[in-house]
Amino acid sequence: MNEDHLIDLALGLLRGPGSNARTILGLAGPPGAGKSTLARHLVAEVERAEGPGSAAYVPLDGFHLSAAQLDRLGLTHRKGAPVTFDAHGYVALLRRIATDRFQDIYVPDFDRTLDEPVAARHVVRPHARLVITEGNYLASADTPWPDARRLLRELWYVDTDDALREERLLGRHRDGGRDEATARHWVTGNDHPNGEYVKAGRLLCTRIVSGAGLSPARDRGSVL
């Protein structure tokens, strides 16, 4: 399934009955699958077709707990695991996005240079008809992720070969300042178990799409 077909599928969500309503499309998948790259690409192409502000990007990574909170909870070594996200805060934002068509809605992100979440990097404008949200755990069966899924029109699983994901993850960790040994230890001890947990939700998704061969994102702001 090539990128052009995925763009057509995304645009198809804006056609037919209820096309004036706001639609939220979710992308799930393990670390390094290409979720943020695909989401940003789809948002850009929908805006190209439908006009500026017609689509918006909402990354789960903005709800990662800060370094201070991870330290307080003793979870620094688990960074990126489900327990290190403000999942209920994310669900609350999705609920507002689904119902509030009158205000700009500001959306946090994760800054890899700062290695911290940052507020209000993205915005959902009132006229945004398609919102694309992505994150590892959107297909999880554990609370509160099913609440998030009920707000999505569709949830796509971004499937990428484990070897390619590992290559991408090692590159991210090296770019973030980790040496080779530390990067490999992080992939093995943290990214791998998180990825296996994510894979269990694959069957809950409405569509499987490939994350291989995606053009690299310009802004690699994702922590995962």
N, C-alpha and C positions, 0 to 999 in steps of 0.2 A: 504494500500500500504506500504510494508515493506521497510527497508533500502536497502536490496539487489536489489529490483526492481528499486528503484530510482538510484542506482549505474548503473544498466544496461541501464536505460534510458539516463543517462549522457554519458556513453560510446557510446551509439547508436548515439549520436550527432557527433561522430568522425568517423562514418562509412559512406560508400556510396559516391555519387558524391560530389565533393568539399571537400573531407575529409582532404586535406592538408591545407585548409584555416583555419584561426582562427575563432573559434566559441565563442560567448559570450552568456552565460546562465544567466538569471536574476532570483532572488528570491525576491518576495515581500511578505508583510504580516504585521500585526499589531505588536506593541511592545510586546516582550516576546513570540512570536510565535515559535522561534527556527531557525530563518533564518541563523544566523552566525554559529550555531552548524551544521546545515545541509550543509552549504556551505563548511566549513572546512572539514567535513567528506567526501564529494564528491571529493574535491580536493585531499585529501590524497589517496582515493581509485583509482582515475584516475591515479595518479602518480604511485601507486603500480602496476597498470596494464600496463601503457604506458611508465613509466620511469620518473625519477626526472626532474622537470621543465616542464613537458608536460601539467600541469594545473596550474592555478594561482587564487588567491583570491583577490577580489577587494571590500572592504566594503564601502558603502556610508558614514558610520560614520566618516571616515577620513576627510570628507568635512563639518563636524560640525564647526560652527563658534567658535572661541576661546572665553574664558571668557572675555577678553578685548573687543572684538567686540560685544559680547552680552550685556555687560555693556554699551558700547557706544550707542547701539541701543535701550536700555531699554527693552531687551528681555530675561534677565536672568531667569525670572519666566516662560518663554515659552520654555525653553531648550528641544530640541527634536521635536518641532513642525516644519512643513515644512519651515517656514520663517527663521529658525535658521540654515539652511544649505546653503552652496555655491553650489546651484544646477547647475548653469551654468558651474562652474569649474568642477563638476563631469561629466557633459555631454562632456565637452572638453576632459577630460581624456579618456572617453569611445571612442571618435572619434579617438584619437591617438592610443589606444589599437587596434582598428579595422583596422588601416591602416599601422602602423609602425611595421614591422617584423624584423628590423635590429638592434634595440637598446634595452638595458634593460630599462624598463619603471618602475619607482619607484612610489609606491602607498602609500598614507597616511592612518593612522588608528586613532582610538580614544583610549587613555590610561585611564582606569578608576582610576588607582592609582593617576595619575596626574590630572585627570578630565579635560583633554585637548586633542585636536587633536595633533598627532605627525607625522612628515614627514618621508617618505621612509621606513616604517616598512615592507612593502611587495614589491615584485618585479615581474613583468611579463617578463619572459625571451623570447628572440627572437623565441625559438622553442616551446613556449607554444601554444598548439592547442585549449585548452578549458580554457576559463576564466569565472569564476563564480563570479558574482557580486550580492550583496544583500543589501537591504535597505527597510525601511518602504514604501517609496513613489514612487517606480518604476511603480506602476499601477495608479498613480494619473493622472487625466485628465487635470490638470492645467499645464501651462507653467513653466518650459521647459521639464517636464517629458516625454511627447510624443516623444520629440527628442531623449531622451535616449532609449525609447522602440524601435525605428526604428533601433537601432544598435544591438538589441538582436535577436538571433535565436528563443529563446523561453523565456517566462516569466512564472514562476511557482508561484502560490499563496500558501504560507505556512499557513495552516488552523489549529488552535489550540483552544480548548475550552477556553472561557473567564476566567473561574475559575482557570484553570491551568496557564494561562498567568498571572493572577493577583498574584498567588502564586510565580511564577518566578520573577515577577517585584518587589514584596515586598522583596524577598530575595536579589535581586541586590541592592536595595536601602539601606537595612540594612547593607549589606557587604560594601557599600560605605560610611558608617558612620552615616546614618540618623537613628534617633530613630523611634520606631514603629509608633507613631502618625504622625511624619513628612513623613515617608515612605508612609503611607496610604493616607495622604493628597496629596502627589505628584502623586500617582497612580490615585486617583479619579479626581484631578483637571487638570492633564496634560496628563498622559499616556492614560487614558480612552478616552478623546475626540480625541486625536491623532489616537487611534486605530479605533474609529468609522469612522473617515475621511478615513483611509486606506481601510476599508472594502468596501467602495463605488466603489473601483477599481477592485474588485474581478472578475467581468465579463469580464474585459479587459485581463485577464491572459489566457494563453494557456492550463494550467493544474492546478488542485487543488491537493495538496499533504498534508499529515498530518505532523504536527510538534510535535505531542504527541509521547512519548516513545523514543525520540531521546536520544542517549547517551550524557551526559553532556560534553560540550566542556572543554578542559583543561584551555584554556585562555579565560576568560570572559571579553574580551577587549571592548565589545560593550557598548555604552552608553545607548542603547535602549533595 
